[in-house]
Amino acid sequence: MSQLQGIISRLKSLQEQSVGGEAAQRFFEVNGERKCQVTFHPKTETFELEVYQNKEKPKRYQFDNIDMITIEIFDLIQ
């Protein structure tokens, strides 16, 4: 499985976990270091990407397309 397929698979499982109306979260790490957190909000069907950078306040981005957030995550973990 390619890295892109793995990311999409994790995001789809995140969508399935949030069926009860509660937001679901998942972290993406490289060598034990958290690079970002993704939250899926089922009410709005949007993903929120929180990017962690060294000693800076995390930056947040909203996505309504699973493909676009997949590309962003892929770029972060490369």
Buried (B, 14 or more C-beta within 10 A) or exposed (E): EEEEEEBBEBBEEBBEBBEEEEBBEBEBEEEEEEBBBBBBBBEEEBBBBBBBEEEEEEEEEEBEEBEEBBEBBBEBBE
